């Protein structure tokens, strides 16, 4: 009984796919096909693998281009191979190989040759495979990572804003805990519009702001302190 494995060399616009029975004596006999990377072509790839009775699929982790291929096969090919009556233990298995472990000799890159090498090295257990969690866990990882990145970006903007205000001798951060909060943003907008009266700025604060009335009696702010400091920063960046 044959046991067929597919190797996929992933590119941005196309996929080089090879398929071979690995339970044969002698050289592997490869079937070769090219597919596009758009959703319709990826579904055609999944249907072709089902038709050809591919039991396992291995691909290389090329940038981010492998992800749509993986997700399509995980949805349209994997369940059909796993749930059939004659399924073997590893039927429907997707493998993601690290690119470093599939390097060939120097020279011109050949797509089908790379896919064939992937398949051969998988059978010989020479590939370094990456762990890919299930779809739900990948989604939560993406959400958590994005949340962390947004939090870091907010902290960076907060520190950059505080630095600009300190250079302009505006001690707003001594009165509000969050320079990106509602009260601080109203005051910053008024400052940008040219308001320089501390009492007028204090009137924009939220009633719950923890600052005594006396603490708002700051020296009158220059008419263009922020604009001047911002222009100075731009000039420094433009100097070669």
N, C-alpha and C positions, 0 to 999 in steps of 0.2 A: 504494500500500500504506500502510495507516495505521500511525502510531507513537503509542502511547498512553502517557501519563505520569500518575501519581497524585500528588496532594498530600495530606498528612495533617496536620491541626491536632491536636496531642496535648494531652490534658487528663488529670487524675488518674483520672477515672472513665469517660471516654468519648473517642472519636476521631471527628473529622469528616473524612470522606474524599471527595475529588472526583477524577474521572477524565475525561480528555479526549484526543482525537486532536489533536496539535499540528501535524500536517502538513496543515492545511486553510487555505483562504483565508477571511478574515473572522473573526468572533468565534468563540471556542471554545464548543463545546457540552458542558456539564459533566453528568456523572452523579454524583449525590450519595448517600452512604450514611453512616449512623451505626453505630459499633461500640462495644462495651464494652471495658474494659481488662483483663478477666480472661483467663487463658490460653486458655480455650475460644473466646472471642470473637476473640482475636488469631489463632488458627489459622483461624478462619472468615474473617478479613480476608485472610490469605495465600491461602486457597483462592479467594476472590472475585477477588483480583488476578490469580491464574493463569487463572481462567475468563475474565476480561475482557481477558486478554493485555496487561497493563501491562508496558511495557518498562523503565521507570525509576520510582523512588519517591523523593519528597523529603519530609522532615519537619523540624520545628523543634526545636531543642535546648531543650525546656522542662524545667527543673530536672533531675530524674532519671527523669522519666516516659517519656522517649523510649527508654530502654535496653531494657525488655521488648519494645517494638514492634520495635526494630531487630533484636534477637536472634531473635525469632520469624520475621521476614521473611528474615533471613539464613539461617535453617535450612530454612524450608518454601517460600519463594518464589524466592529468588535462584538456587539450583542448577537449578531447573526452567527458568528463563528463559535461563540461561547455556549449558546443555548441549543445548538443542534444535537441530535441524538448521538452521533458518532464522534463528538468532540473529544479531543485529547486533552491532557492536563494543561498544556501551554497554548492551546488553540485560542485565538483572539488576543494574543499578547502583543502589545506595542512596546518597542524598545527605542530609547533616545540615547544615541551615542555621543560622547563628547568629541568635538572636532579633532582635538589633539591626538586621540587614539586611532584616528582613521587617516592619518597623513600618508600620502604616497611619496614617491620619488619626485625630486624637483623636475620641473619641466612644464609643458603646457597641460592645463587642467582638462581632463576628459570626463564628461558627466556620467556616461554609462559605466566607464571604468571605475569611477568613484563609488557608484551604487553597487557594482559587483564586488568591490573590495569590502564594502560595508557588510554585505551578506556573508562573504567568506570568513571575515574576521568574527562575525557573530557566531557562526557555527564553530569556529576554532576557539571561541571564548577569549579573544584577544582585544575586545573593545572595552573601554571604560564607560559603563552605562550610568545615566543620571536617573535619580528618583523623580517621578512626576506624580504628584498627588491627584486624587480624583477631582472632578470638575467643581464640586461644591467647595472643597478645601482651597482650590486655586482661586475661586471667586473671593473667599474670605481673606486670603493672602493679599490679593490685589486691593481690596477695600482697606485693609489694615495698613498696607504700604502707602497707599495714597493719602490716608489720614495722617500718617506720620510725616509725609513730605509736606502737606499743607500746614501742619503745625510748625515745622521747621521754617517754612517760608514766612509765616506770620511773625515768628520770633525775629527772623532776619530783618523784616520790614520795620518792626517795632524798634530794634536797636539802631537801625539806620535813621529813622525819624528822630529818635532821642538824641543821637549824635548831632544831627542838623540843628535841632532846637537849642542844644547846649552851646554850639558854636555861635548861634545868634543871640545868646544870653537870655533865652526864654526858658524859665524854670518850670515849665508846665508839668514835667514828670514828678516834681516835688509835691504837686497838688492833686494829681490824678494817678491812680495805680495803673490804668490801662490807656496808653496813648491812642489806641485804636478803638476805644469805647465810644459810646454815643456822645457823652459830654465833651470829651477831648476832640472828637471829630467836628462837632459844631464850632468849637473855639478855633480849631485849625482852619476851618473854612472861612470864619470871620477874619482871621489873621491874613489869609490869602487874599481876601477881598479888600484889605487895607485898614481894618479896624485896629486901633492902637490903644483905646481906652480900657484899662484894666477892669473898671467897674462894668462896662458894657460886656466885656468878655466873661466876667464872673456871672452875669445874669443869664448866660447861656448854659450854665452848669445845671445838672440835674439836682433836684431837691435832696436826694439821698447821698449826694457826694460828700465824703467825709473831709471837709476842709472848713476851718473857721473863717468867718467873714474877714477877720483881720489879715489872714494869710493871703487874701486876694489883693491887698494893697501893694502891688508890685510897681517898680518904676515904669514909667510910660515907655512902651515899646517903640522903637524907631519905625518910621513908616515903611521901610523896605528891608528890614533885617533879614527875614527869611529869604526874600528874593535875592538879596546881595550874597548871602552865604551859598545859596544854591548855584548862582551864577559863578561864584568863585570855585566851587567844586567842579563844575563843568569845565571851567578854564584849565584847572589842574589836570583833568583827564585828557584834555586836547593837546597838552604840551607834549611833544615827542620825547 
